[in-house]
């Protein structure tokens, strides 16, 4: 992937100096964090949270404090790449530790509302999925899932409403890649209740996927109390 190519990073640093994923301080061209932030990195999320239709779930950070700001930047285009790459590295480690990394056949991002994607100029789930796929040496598949034009802001919905909404708004793309018998890694920026992941995983299973695992950069703080 171009943004992880060291030659590209070195040349890009000449034009736009590399900056820390957390504090924005200028750092070495091939680093992701400054030394201070690396020494004071928020604890990673290690809970076990069950999500319907998924065989396992891993997330990097709890969605709170400075992570909220970083996810906002990931969504809206500010300093997205170093944070996305950092999350990909952490998720790659978690997947390897749990014996899942080698099982994955393809990484699929949860699709974004097309109007939001045009307005923002990028899809944060796709950005994260590409970094994760690169970390695992697996392909990204953008052909399988679609999202309707519904513009409902999910953070305004209750858990029950999120579940209903997710089942209504996501669907299979007609010209999708054949994923029968494949193990899929489903990716999103934030997991809140798990409704979106569960709905998308159900669609992928209906399309013939053998097994679904899911990952995210962050997970809602309410899930911390479920930690084992």
MARSE-458532 format. One record per residue (C-alpha): chain; x, y, z; residue in three letters; residue number from 0. Coordinates in Angstrom, 2 decimals, decimal comma, always signed. Each point is the difference from the previous one (the first is absolute). Layout:
# MARSE-458532
+-------+---------+---------+---------+------+-----+
! kette !       u !       v !       w ! rest !  nr !
+-------+---------+---------+---------+------+-----+
!     A !       X !       Y !       Z !  ala ! NUM !
...
+-------+---------+---------+---------+------+-----+
END
This chain:
# MARSE-458532
+-------+---------+---------+---------+------+-----+
! kette !       u !       v !       w ! rest !  nr !
+-------+---------+---------+---------+------+-----+
!     A !   +0,00 !   +0,00 !   +0,00 !  unk !   0 !
!     A !   +1,44 !   +3,34 !   -1,09 !  unk !   1 !
!     A !   -0,32 !   +1,83 !   +3,34 !  unk !   2 !
!     A !   +2,02 !   -2,74 !   +1,71 !  unk !   3 !
!     A !   +2,73 !   -0,10 !   -2,62 !  unk !   4 !
!     A !   +3,15 !   +1,31 !   +1,68 !  unk !   5 !
!     A !   +1,20 !   +1,72 !   -3,16 !  unk !   6 !
!     A !   -3,28 !   +1,86 !   -0,28 !  unk !   7 !
!     A !   +0,05 !   +0,92 !   +3,68 !  unk !   8 !
!     A !   +3,54 !   +1,35 !   -0,23 !  unk !   9 !
!     A !   -0,84 !   +2,16 !   -3,01 !  unk !  10 !
!     A !   -3,33 !   +1,14 !   +1,45 !  unk !  11 !
!     A !   +1,78 !   +1,12 !   +3,18 !  unk !  12 !
!     A !   +2,03 !   +2,50 !   -2,03 !  unk !  13 !
!     A !   -3,17 !   +1,72 !   -1,17 !  unk !  14 !
!     A !   -2,17 !   -0,53 !   +3,08 !  unk !  15 !
!     A !   +1,92 !   -0,95 !   +3,18 !  unk !  16 !
!     A !   -1,25 !   -3,12 !   +1,72 !  unk !  17 !
!     A !   -1,98 !   +0,61 !   +3,19 !  unk !  18 !
!     A !   -0,91 !   -2,01 !   +3,10 !  unk !  19 !
!     A !   -3,35 !   -1,81 !   -0,31 !  unk !  20 !
!     A !   -1,01 !   +1,28 !   +3,44 !  unk !  21 !
!     A !   +1,44 !   +3,45 !   +0,71 !  unk !  22 !
!     A !   +0,96 !   +1,19 !   -3,48 !  unk !  23 !
!     A !   +3,64 !   +0,69 !   +0,90 !  unk !  24 !
!     A !   +2,45 !   -0,31 !   -2,90 !  unk !  25 !
!     A !   +1,74 !   -3,38 !   +0,18 !  unk !  26 !
!     A !   +2,45 !   -2,17 !   -1,95 !  unk !  27 !
!     A !   -1,25 !   -0,74 !   -3,51 !  unk !  28 !
!     A !   -0,60 !   -3,72 !   +0,65 !  unk !  29 !
!     A !   -1,50 !   +0,25 !   +3,53 !  unk !  30 !
!     A !   -3,67 !   -0,04 !   +1,00 !  unk !  31 !
!     A !   +0,29 !   +1,59 !   +3,45 !  unk !  32 !
!     A !   +2,29 !   +2,38 !   +1,83 !  unk !  33 !
!     A !   +1,90 !   -1,48 !   +2,95 !  unk !  34 !
!     A !   -2,20 !   +1,71 !   +2,61 !  unk !  35 !
!     A !   -3,23 !   -1,36 !   -1,50 !  unk !  36 !
!     A !   +1,49 !   -3,44 !   -0,49 !  unk !  37 !
!     A !   +0,94 !   -0,07 !   +3,69 !  unk !  38 !
!     A !   -3,47 !   +1,21 !   +1,02 !  unk !  39 !
!     A !   -2,15 !   -1,93 !   -2,47 !  unk !  40 !
!     A !   -3,57 !   -0,69 !   +1,26 !  unk !  41 !
!     A !   -0,59 !   -3,57 !   +1,06 !  unk !  42 !
!     A !   -1,30 !   -2,24 !   -2,74 !  unk !  43 !
!     A !   -3,38 !   -1,72 !   +0,24 !  unk !  44 !
!     A !   +0,23 !   -3,63 !   +1,08 !  unk !  45 !
!     A !   -3,62 !   -0,89 !   +0,71 !  unk !  46 !
!     A !   -1,98 !   -2,90 !   -1,40 !  unk !  47 !
!     A !   -3,20 !   +1,35 !   -1,59 !  unk !  48 !
!     A !   -2,41 !   -2,30 !   -1,81 !  unk !  49 !
!     A !   -1,30 !   +1,32 !   -3,32 !  unk !  50 !
!     A !   -2,67 !   -1,88 !   -1,90 !  unk !  51 !
!     A !   +1,10 !   -1,98 !   -3,07 !  unk !  52 !
!     A !   +3,69 !   +0,62 !   +0,83 !  unk !  53 !
!     A !   +2,49 !   -2,55 !   +1,34 !  unk !  54 !
!     A !   +2,19 !   +2,60 !   +1,71 !  unk !  55 !
!     A !   +0,47 !   +3,73 !   +0,51 !  unk !  56 !
!     A !   +3,08 !   +2,13 !   +0,60 !  unk !  57 !
!     A !   +0,34 !   +3,73 !   +0,49 !  unk !  58 !
!     A !   +2,99 !   +2,18 !   +0,80 !  unk !  59 !
!     A !   -1,14 !   +2,87 !   +2,23 !  unk !  60 !
!     A !   -2,97 !   +0,95 !   +2,15 !  unk !  61 !
!     A !   -2,03 !   +2,78 !   -1,58 !  unk !  62 !
!     A !   +0,67 !   +2,69 !   +2,59 !  unk !  63 !
!     A !   +2,24 !   +3,01 !   +0,77 !  unk !  64 !
!     A !   +2,60 !   +0,67 !   -2,73 !  unk !  65 !
!     A !   -1,15 !   -3,03 !   -2,02 !  unk !  66 !
!     A !   -3,28 !   +1,79 !   -0,77 !  unk !  67 !
!     A !   +1,94 !   +2,85 !   -1,60 !  unk !  68 !
!     A !   +2,17 !   -2,41 !   -1,99 !  unk !  69 !
!     A !   -3,03 !   -1,89 !   -1,31 !  unk !  70 !
!     A !   -1,51 !   +3,36 !   -0,98 !  unk !  71 !
!     A !   +3,16 !   +0,77 !   -1,97 !  unk !  72 !
!     A !   -0,13 !   -3,46 !   -1,57 !  unk !  73 !
!     A !   -3,58 !   +0,72 !   -1,11 !  unk !  74 !
!     A !   +0,59 !   +3,54 !   -1,19 !  unk !  75 !
!     A !   +3,45 !   -0,18 !   -1,53 !  unk !  76 !
!     A !   +2,45 !   +1,43 !   +2,53 !  unk !  77 !
!     A !   +3,23 !   -1,98 !   +0,57 !  unk !  78 !
!     A !   -1,78 !   -3,21 !   -0,93 !  unk !  79 !
!     A !   +2,82 !   -2,18 !   -1,24 !  unk !  80 !
!     A !   +2,33 !   -0,37 !   +2,97 !  unk !  81 !
!     A !   -2,90 !   -0,72 !   +2,36 !  unk !  82 !
!     A !   -1,52 !   -2,49 !   -2,44 !  unk !  83 !
!     A !   +3,37 !   -1,72 !   -0,47 !  unk !  84 !
!     A !   +0,58 !   -0,13 !   +3,76 !  unk !  85 !
!     A !   -3,39 !   -1,67 !   +0,47 !  unk !  86 !
!     A !   +0,74 !   -2,44 !   -2,81 !  unk !  87 !
!     A !   +3,29 !   -1,02 !   +1,61 !  unk !  88 !
!     A !   -1,70 !   -0,53 !   +3,37 !  unk !  89 !
!     A !   -2,85 !   -1,99 !   -1,57 !  unk !  90 !
!     A !   +2,45 !   -2,11 !   -1,98 !  unk !  91 !
!     A !   +1,71 !   -0,92 !   +3,27 !  unk !  92 !
!     A !   -3,32 !   -0,91 !   +1,64 !  unk !  93 !
!     A !   -1,09 !   -2,12 !   -2,95 !  unk !  94 !
!     A !   +3,34 !   -1,82 !   -0,07 !  unk !  95 !
!     A !   -0,07 !   -0,61 !   +3,75 !  unk !  96 !
!     A !   -3,45 !   -1,55 !   -0,31 !  unk !  97 !
!     A !   +0,87 !   -2,21 !   -2,97 !  unk !  98 !
!     A !   -2,30 !   +1,86 !   -2,39 !  unk !  99 !
!     A !   +2,38 !   +1,97 !   -2,25 !  unk ! 100 !
!     A !   +0,89 !   -2,91 !   -2,27 !  unk ! 101 !
!     A !   -3,64 !   -1,10 !   -0,33 !  unk ! 102 !
!     A !   -1,19 !   +3,25 !   -1,59 !  unk ! 103 !
!     A !   -0,71 !   -0,09 !   -3,73 !  unk ! 104 !
!     A !   -1,13 !   +3,60 !   -0,46 !  unk ! 105 !
!     A !   -0,60 !   +3,22 !   +1,93 !  unk ! 106 !
!     A !   -3,36 !   +1,71 !   -0,56 !  unk ! 107 !
!     A !   -0,85 !   +3,45 !   +1,40 !  unk ! 108 !
!     A !   -3,46 !   +0,94 !   +1,22 !  unk ! 109 !
!     A !   -1,34 !   +2,23 !   -2,81 !  unk ! 110 !
!     A !   -0,57 !   +3,70 !   +0,58 !  unk ! 111 !
!     A !   -2,90 !   +2,19 !   -1,10 !  unk ! 112 !
!     A !   +1,01 !   +1,12 !   -3,51 !  unk ! 113 !
!     A !   -0,95 !   +3,64 !   +0,64 !  unk ! 114 !
!     A !   +2,26 !   +0,11 !   +3,05 !  unk ! 115 !
!     A !   +2,81 !   -1,63 !   -1,96 !  unk ! 116 !
!     A !   -0,24 !   +2,61 !   -2,76 !  unk ! 117 !
!     A !   -0,17 !   +2,84 !   +2,54 !  unk ! 118 !
!     A !   +2,99 !   -1,22 !   +2,02 !  unk ! 119 !
!     A !   +2,03 !   -1,16 !   -2,96 !  unk ! 120 !
!     A !   +0,79 !   -3,39 !   +1,53 !  unk ! 121 !
!     A !   -1,53 !   -2,90 !   +1,90 !  unk ! 122 !
!     A !   +1,69 !   -0,53 !   +3,36 !  unk ! 123 !
!     A !   -0,92 !   -3,70 !   +0,12 !  unk ! 124 !
!     A !   +1,60 !   -0,51 !   -3,41 !  unk ! 125 !
!     A !   +3,15 !   +1,84 !   +1,10 !  unk ! 126 !
!     A !   +0,26 !   -2,22 !   +3,08 !  unk ! 127 !
!     A !   -0,83 !   -3,16 !   -1,96 !  unk ! 128 !
!     A !   +2,77 !   +0,70 !   -2,53 !  unk ! 129 !
!     A !   +2,59 !   +0,42 !   +2,74 !  unk ! 130 !
!     A !   -1,15 !   -3,18 !   +1,76 !  unk ! 131 !
!     A !   +0,01 !   -1,96 !   -3,25 !  unk ! 132 !
!     A !   +3,51 !   +1,24 !   -0,71 !  unk ! 133 !
!     A !   +1,09 !   -0,98 !   +3,50 !  unk ! 134 !
!     A !   -1,39 !   -3,53 !   -0,48 !  unk ! 135 !
!     A !   +1,03 !   -0,35 !   -3,64 !  unk ! 136 !
!     A !   -3,62 !   -0,59 !   -1,02 !  unk ! 137 !
!     A !   -2,22 !   +1,63 !   -2,65 !  unk ! 138 !
!     A !   -2,66 !   +2,63 !   +0,67 !  unk ! 139 !
!     A !   -3,40 !   -0,74 !   -1,53 !  unk ! 140 !
!     A !   -2,21 !   +3,05 !   -0,66 !  unk ! 141 !
!     A !   -2,52 !   -1,85 !   -2,16 !  unk ! 142 !
!     A !   -2,10 !   -1,87 !   +2,54 !  unk ! 143 !
!     A !   -1,92 !   +2,43 !   +2,20 !  unk ! 144 !
!     A !   -2,08 !   +3,08 !   -0,75 !  unk ! 145 !
!     A !   -1,74 !   +2,55 !   +2,17 !  unk ! 146 !
!     A !   -3,24 !   +1,71 !   -0,93 !  unk ! 147 !
!     A !   -0,32 !   +3,76 !   -0,33 !  unk ! 148 !
!     A !   -1,55 !   +0,29 !   +3,45 !  unk ! 149 !
!     A !   +1,72 !   +2,85 !   +1,86 !  unk ! 150 !
!     A !   -1,01 !   -0,89 !   +3,55 !  unk ! 151 !
!     A !   +2,70 !   +0,78 !   +2,57 !  unk ! 152 !
!     A !   +0,34 !   -3,26 !   +1,93 !  unk ! 153 !
!     A !   +1,29 !   +1,72 !   +3,15 !  unk ! 154 !
!     A !   -3,51 !   +1,46 !   +0,42 !  unk ! 155 !
!     A !   -1,60 !   -3,46 !   +0,14 !  unk ! 156 !
!     A !   -0,60 !   -2,36 !   +2,92 !  unk ! 157 !
!     A !   +1,57 !   -3,47 !   -0,05 !  unk ! 158 !
!     A !   -3,29 !   -1,53 !   -1,20 !  unk ! 159 !
!     A !   -0,40 !   +2,68 !   -2,68 !  unk ! 160 !
!     A !   +3,60 !   -0,54 !   -1,16 !  unk ! 161 !
!     A !   -0,69 !   -3,70 !   -0,45 !  unk ! 162 !
!     A !   -3,10 !   +0,62 !   -2,09 !  unk ! 163 !
!     A !   +1,64 !   +2,77 !   -2,00 !  unk ! 164 !
!     A !   +3,11 !   -2,07 !   -0,81 !  unk ! 165 !
!     A !   -2,10 !   -2,87 !   -1,33 !  unk ! 166 !
!     A !   -1,89 !   +2,40 !   -2,26 !  unk ! 167 !
!     A !   +2,84 !   +2,11 !   -1,39 !  unk ! 168 !
!     A !   +2,71 !   -2,53 !   -0,99 !  unk ! 169 !
!     A !   -0,30 !   -2,44 !   -2,89 !  unk ! 170 !
!     A !   +2,03 !   -2,18 !   -2,37 !  unk ! 171 !
!     A !   +1,39 !   +1,51 !   -3,18 !  unk ! 172 !
!     A !   -1,28 !   -1,76 !   -3,10 !  unk ! 173 !
!     A !   +3,38 !   -0,28 !   -1,73 !  unk ! 174 !
!     A !   +1,93 !   -1,15 !   +3,05 !  unk ! 175 !
!     A !   +3,04 !   -2,25 !   +0,09 !  unk ! 176 !
!     A !   -0,68 !   -3,65 !   +0,74 !  unk ! 177 !
!     A !   +0,78 !   -0,48 !   +3,71 !  unk ! 178 !
!     A !   -1,45 !   -3,48 !   +0,43 !  unk ! 179 !
!     A !   +1,99 !   -1,96 !   +2,53 !  unk ! 180 !
!     A !   +2,24 !   +2,96 !   +0,84 !  unk ! 181 !
!     A !   +0,93 !   +1,44 !   +3,38 !  unk ! 182 !
!     A !   -0,65 !   +3,73 !   +0,10 !  unk ! 183 !
!     A !   +1,36 !   +2,75 !   +2,22 !  unk ! 184 !
!     A !   -2,66 !   +2,70 !   +0,34 !  unk ! 185 !
!     A !   +1,35 !   +3,44 !   +0,84 !  unk ! 186 !
!     A !   -1,43 !   +3,29 !   +1,34 !  unk ! 187 !
!     A !   +1,33 !   +3,05 !   +1,81 !  unk ! 188 !
!     A !   -2,15 !   -0,31 !   +3,16 !  unk ! 189 !
!     A !   -2,10 !   -2,80 !   +1,50 !  unk ! 190 !
!     A !   -2,77 !   +1,29 !   +2,25 !  unk ! 191 !
!     A !   -2,67 !   -2,65 !   +0,55 !  unk ! 192 !
!     A !   +1,22 !   -2,40 !   -2,68 !  unk ! 193 !
!     A !   -3,28 !   +0,27 !   -1,98 !  unk ! 194 !
!     A !   +1,69 !   +1,17 !   -3,19 !  unk ! 195 !
!     A !   +2,65 !   -2,73 !   +0,12 !  unk ! 196 !
!     A !   -2,62 !   -2,65 !   +0,73 !  unk ! 197 !
!     A !   -2,24 !   +1,12 !   -2,87 !  unk ! 198 !
!     A !   +2,89 !   +0,15 !   -2,49 !  unk ! 199 !
!     A !   +1,34 !   -3,36 !   +1,17 !  unk ! 200 !
!     A !   -3,43 !   -1,57 !   -0,52 !  unk ! 201 !
!     A !   -0,02 !   +1,29 !   -3,59 !  unk ! 202 !
!     A !   +3,49 !   -1,39 !   -0,65 !  unk ! 203 !
!     A !   -1,05 !   -3,38 !   +1,39 !  unk ! 204 !
!     A !   -3,05 !   +0,00 !   -2,27 !  unk ! 205 !
!     A !   +2,43 !   +0,61 !   -2,86 !  unk ! 206 !
!     A !   +1,85 !   -3,18 !   +0,97 !  unk ! 207 !
!     A !   +2,80 !   +1,16 !   +2,31 !  unk ! 208 !
!     A !   +1,18 !   -2,80 !   +2,26 !  unk ! 209 !
!     A !   +1,00 !   +2,11 !   +3,00 !  unk ! 210 !
!     A !   +0,01 !   +3,69 !   +0,96 !  unk ! 211 !
!     A !   +2,32 !   +1,81 !   +2,39 !  unk ! 212 !
!     A !   -0,27 !   +3,71 !   +0,70 !  unk ! 213 !
!     A !   +2,40 !   +2,77 !   +1,00 !  unk ! 214 !
!     A !   -0,12 !   +3,72 !   +0,68 !  unk ! 215 !
!     A !   +2,27 !   +2,85 !   +0,98 !  unk ! 216 !
!     A !   -2,11 !   +0,71 !   +3,08 !  unk ! 217 !
!     A !   -2,90 !   -1,37 !   +2,00 !  unk ! 218 !
!     A !   -2,58 !   +1,76 !   +2,14 !  unk ! 219 !
!     A !   +1,00 !   +0,51 !   +3,64 !  unk ! 220 !
!     A !   -3,17 !   -1,79 !   +1,13 !  unk ! 221 !
!     A !   +1,63 !   -3,27 !   -1,06 !  unk ! 222 !
!     A !   +2,86 !   +0,37 !   +2,49 !  unk ! 223 !
!     A !   -2,17 !   -1,36 !   +2,79 !  unk ! 224 !
!     A !   -0,33 !   -3,23 !   -2,02 !  unk ! 225 !
!     A !   +3,74 !   -0,62 !   +0,21 !  unk ! 226 !
!     A !   +0,85 !   -3,39 !   +1,41 !  unk ! 227 !
+-------+---------+---------+---------+------+-----+
END
